[in-house]
Amino acid sequence: MKSVQITYDAKVKIGTSYERGEACTQLDFLDDKVVESLIADLNAAPAKQSSHWFDLLQTLTFMNMLQGRIFIPTSIKMIQVVAEIPNC
């Protein structure tokens, strides 16, 4: 299991307009094979991306919605493993 940090752009409403900025989310307890797939998908052509990539986009969309932001799906810049979690 791994924890990953994902860096991307999101929009925040300020007054009557939206301002674009960088955001970061950490996801914990991801399966090792899922993490490998997501890292490979980051630079893959859309037709070659796995179903895990779609799941990640949906997760980030909803997480940002709950935080009052708008996730920009084409803006993922980096997926970095930040911790290895031993299997219990």
C-alpha positions as CSV (number, residue, x, y, z in Angstrom):
1,M,0.0,0.0,0.0
2,K,1.1,3.5,-0.8
3,S,0.2,7.1,-0.1
4,V,0.5,9.5,-3.1
5,Q,0.4,13.2,-3.4
6,I,-1.2,14.6,-6.6
7,T,-0.5,18.1,-7.8
8,Y,-3.0,19.8,-10.2
9,D,-4.8,23.0,-10.9
10,A,-8.2,24.0,-9.5
11,K,-10.4,27.1,-9.6
12,V,-11.7,28.9,-6.6
13,K,-14.6,31.5,-6.7
14,I,-13.5,34.9,-5.5
15,G,-16.3,37.4,-5.7
16,T,-17.9,37.0,-9.1
17,S,-15.0,35.4,-10.9
18,Y,-12.9,32.2,-10.6
19,E,-9.2,32.3,-10.0
20,R,-7.0,29.3,-11.1
21,G,-4.3,28.1,-8.8
22,E,-2.3,25.0,-7.9
23,A,-3.7,22.5,-5.5
24,C,-2.5,19.3,-3.9
25,T,-4.3,16.2,-2.5
26,Q,-2.9,13.2,-0.7
27,L,-4.6,9.8,-1.1
28,D,-3.7,7.1,1.4
29,F,-3.9,3.3,1.3
30,L,-3.7,2.8,-2.5
31,D,-2.8,-0.5,-3.9
32,D,0.8,-0.7,-5.3
33,K,-0.4,-1.8,-8.8
34,V,-3.0,1.0,-8.9
35,V,-0.3,3.6,-8.1
36,E,2.0,2.2,-10.8
37,S,-0.9,2.4,-13.3
38,L,-1.7,6.0,-12.3
39,I,1.9,7.1,-12.7
40,A,2.1,5.5,-16.2
41,D,-1.3,7.0,-17.1
42,L,0.0,10.5,-16.3
43,N,1.9,10.7,-19.6
44,A,-0.2,8.2,-21.6
45,A,-2.4,9.2,-24.5
46,P,-6.1,9.3,-23.4
47,A,-7.0,6.2,-25.3
48,K,-4.3,4.3,-23.4
49,Q,-5.2,5.4,-19.9
50,S,-6.5,2.8,-17.5
51,S,-9.9,2.7,-15.7
52,H,-7.9,3.8,-12.6
53,W,-7.2,7.1,-14.3
54,F,-11.0,7.7,-14.7
55,D,-11.5,6.8,-11.1
56,L,-8.8,9.3,-10.0
57,L,-10.4,12.1,-12.1
58,Q,-13.8,11.4,-10.5
59,T,-12.3,11.3,-7.0
60,L,-10.5,14.6,-7.5
61,T,-13.6,16.2,-9.0
62,F,-15.8,15.3,-6.0
63,M,-13.1,16.0,-3.3
64,N,-12.5,19.5,-4.8
65,M,-16.3,20.1,-5.0
66,L,-16.5,19.4,-1.3
67,Q,-13.7,21.9,-0.7
68,G,-15.4,24.6,-2.7
69,R,-13.0,24.3,-5.7
70,I,-13.4,23.2,-9.3
71,F,-10.9,20.5,-10.4
72,I,-9.4,21.0,-13.9
73,P,-9.1,17.4,-15.2
74,T,-6.4,18.1,-17.8
75,S,-4.1,19.8,-15.2
76,I,-2.6,16.9,-13.3
77,K,1.1,17.8,-13.1
78,M,2.6,15.2,-10.7
79,I,1.8,12.0,-8.9
80,Q,4.4,11.4,-6.2
81,V,4.7,8.5,-3.8
82,V,5.1,10.0,-0.3
83,A,4.9,6.9,1.9
84,E,5.0,3.1,1.8
85,I,2.4,1.6,4.1
86,P,3.2,-1.9,5.4
87,N,0.5,-4.6,4.8
88,C,-1.3,-5.4,8.1
